[in-house]
Amino acid sequence: MTHTSDDLGAVLARIADALDRLAPPAATAVDFTVADAYVWHAEGHRLEPVPRVSRVAMELLKGIDRTRDQLVDNTNRFARGLPANNALLWGARGMGKSSLVKAAHAEVNAALAADGLPPLKLIEIHREDIETLPALMSLMRPAPFHFIVFCDDLSFDHDDTSYKSLKAVLEGGIEGRPENVIFYATSNRRHLLPRDMMENERSTAINPGEAVEEKVSLSDRFGLWLGFHKCSQDDYLAMVNGYAARFELPIDEETLRRESLEWSTTRGARSGRTAWQYVQDLAGRLGVALTER
């Protein structure tokens, strides 16, 4: 049986079409002037602009003054083209880790605008999309802006090897991290990996030290470690009072104190998140919308 050149051409065309369908989608050009914040969607390799970022004003973040100053200083230096570090914000839940990243971004952009400088861009990437970081980096590398790539609640579980992709992107790859990109992450774990996972590596490896080092070295890629700890009662009350004053809630100081402490006791925790949840409940009962006056 013989095949004509036309038959061969048709077969090759079908093969080419099949390969096109299997190939990952080409990254589309992004207009980084339409917004200061974007969300990365791994499926389709696209960035979605965020017209209004959900954030808490910097002055409402209580009990983290030193941490706040360190992150704002690091962010400001980076936005102005000076050396800065990737940052890992780790520690207690609900203490404002992600809120601080978004507040620092807003504060630095306000300072840049006052100096007539281009804004800093904030790109959020979801934990499950970490392996697509190289594709995201390729979009940001040639852009005339500086970028914070932000991953909230970053951690890795057993048999999860995507942490190796993050290590390579942060510092270890051939291209390395673009000079106009910095990586900020929040996590409840200081080393991003569960303790039992690290202990298992230590007990089963031929060379336990090297096995654990492989895991721990991920967090070493973050030059700035900022710890968040459970807040004191005074800090918790300062958070509640700050929210109440900001939104002009009509309640006397003693009632506010008594109710907010009871609220934290019933939840077994004092944190910024607990304070905000109480204020939301209070505002609802008082019929007050939580909007800036």
N, C-alpha and C positions, 0 to 999 in steps of 0.2 A: 504494500500500500504506500503510495507516494503522497506527499503533501505539497501543495503549491505555496508560493511565497505569500499569497493572500491569506491562506489558511494559517500559516505561521505567524503572520502579522496580527491576525485576529486573536490567536492564543496569547501572544505577547501582550496585546492590549488588555486582555482580561486579567492577566497576571499583574500588570501594572495597576489596574483599577483595584484589585484585591489588596495589593501592598499599600495603596493610598488609604484604603479604609482602615487598615491595621495600624498605620502610622499615627503617632500622637498628634493632636491638633497643633497647628502652628500658632505660636504666640502672637496675638494681635497687638498692634501699636497702641500705646496708652497715652492719652492726653493728661499729663500730670498737672495741668493748670486749672482743671475744673473743680478740684477739691484738695483739701489738705490731709484727708484720711481715706483709706481704701481697705477693702476686704479682699483677700486672695481666694479665688475659687479654683481649686486644682483641676476640677473637671472643666475642660475648655481653656485652661490656662489664661484666665482673665481676671482683671482687677475691677471691682465694683466700687465706684465713688460713694463715700458716706457724706452726705450734705451736712449733717449735724451729729457730732460725736456725743454720745451719752457719757457725761463726765461730772465729777464733783469739783467744786471750786477748791483751789489749793488751801485757802484759809480754813476750810472746814475739816481738813485732815489733821487731827490732833494726835499728840503723843509720838510723832515720828519726825521731829524737827531735824535731827542730825541726818537721818536717812534721806529726808526730803532735800536738804541742802546738797548732799553728795550727788544725788541723781540729777537734780537741776543743773549743777555745775558741770557734770559729765556731759549732759545733753547739750548744754549751751556751747561748750568747747567744740563738741563734734559738729554742731550746726554751723559754726564759724570756721570750719576747716582745720581745727586743731586736733592733736591726738586725743583719743578717748577710748574707753573700754566697753566691750560687751558687758551687759549687766544682768545678774541673776538676783531677783527679789524673792527670797524664800522665807518660809516660816508660817506662823499661825494663820488660820483661816479667818477671813473677814476683817483683816486689819488694814486694808487699803492698798494692797500691792498693785493691783491693776489700776485702781483709781489714781495712784500716784504717777504711774507711767503716763496716763492720759492727761493728768493735770500738769505734769512737767512739760509735755508736748505743747499744751496751750500757753503756758507761761513763757516758754522759750520763743514761741512764735510771736507772741505779743512784743517781746524785746527785739526780735528781728525786724518786725514791721516798723517799730519806732526808729530803727537805724537804717531803714530803707533796703533791707536785705531780703532775698527770696525766702519763702517759708520752708520749714522742715516738714517732710511728709511722714505720716504714720501709716504703716501697712500691717494689718492683722492677718496672721496665718494660723489656721487651726492645727492642733496637735497632730491629727491624723494625716495632715498634708505635708508634714516635715520633709518627706522624701522628694517633694517637688520643689524644694528650695532652690536648686540650681536653675530651674526654669524661671523662677521669680527673679533671681539675681540677674539673669541675662536681660530682663526687661529694665531693671534699675541701673545697671552698670553704665549705659551710655547717656542716661538722663541728666540734665543740668540741675539736679536737686540733690539734697541729702535726705536719707531715708532711715527711719527706725523701723525695723521688722520686729513685730511684737507677737509673742506667743503666750497666751494666758494658760495657766494650769498645765505647764509642761512636765511630763514624767514619762517613764518607760517601764513596761511590765516584762514579765518573763518571756523569753524567746522573741523579744522585739529587737530587731537589729537596725531599725531606722535611726537610732542614736548615732550610728557610724556616719550616716549622711550628714547629720548636723555637725559632727566633729570636723568632717572634711570641709564643709562650707565655712565654718567659723574661722579656721586657720590652716588646716592641714592639706587642703587641695592644691593642685598645681596653680590654679588661678588665684586661690585664696578669696577672702572676702573683699568685695569692691571697696575702694576708699570712701565712697559716698554712701556706704551702708553700715549700720550698726545693729546688733541684735540684742533685744531686751526680752527676758522671759520671767514669768512668775511660776513658783512651784511651792508646794507644801514640803518638798523634800530638798534638803541641802545638796545632795548628790544626784538628784533626779531619778535615782533607781531605788527600788524597795530594798530595805536592809536584808531581808531574808534571801533576796537574789544575790546580793554581794557575799553573804555568808556561805551560800551554796557554792558559789564560785571558789571561795577560799578552801572549802572542805573537799571539793572534788578535783581541783586542778592539780596537774603535775607540779607546777610552780605556782602556789597560791598567791604569792605577792604580785606576780605579773598579771594574773587573771583579774585580781581586784583592781590593779592599776589601770587596766584597760577600761573598766567601768567608771572609775572615779575620775579619770582624765577628762571626761566630758565636761564636768563642772569646772575643771581647771581652765577651760577655754574662755570662761567668763572672768575678766580681770577685776570686775567690781561685784562683790558679794554684799548684799544688803539684807540684814536679818530683821524680821518682824516678829515680835513676841506678844503674848497676851497682855492686854492693857490693864492698868490699875483702875480702881473705881473712880478716882479723880479724873483720869483721862476719858473714861467712858462718859461721865457726867459732862465733861467739857464738850464732847462730841454732841450729846443731846442738846445742851444749851446753845451750841453753835447753830445747829439746825433750827431750833425753835426761834432763835433771834433772826436768822436769815429769812425765814418764811413768815415771821411775825405771827406766830401762833398765840392766840389769846388764852394763856394759862399762867397761873401764878407759879413762882419759883418752887415753893414747897411741894405743891401737887406734882409738878414736873419731876422733881427729884424722887418723890415717893413712887410714882407710877413707873418711871424708867428703871429704877432699881428692882422693883417687883417684876417688871418685864424681863430683865436680864436673869433674875433668879429662876424664873419659870423655864427659861431656855438653857440654863446651866452654862452661860457664856457671857462674857463682856467683850464686845468688839465693835468696830465701826459699823459692820453689817447689822449687828443687833440694835445699835443705836438708830440706824436708818429705818429699820423695820418698825421700831417703836414709834418713831416720828411719823411714818406713813399711817400707822394705825391711829395715832393721836389726831393727825390732820383730817383723816376720814371721819372720826367721831365729831370733830369740831366743824366739819363742813368747809374746810379750807383747802383750796387747790395748791399743790406744791409747785408753784411757778414763781419765778423771780419777780419781785415787786419793783 
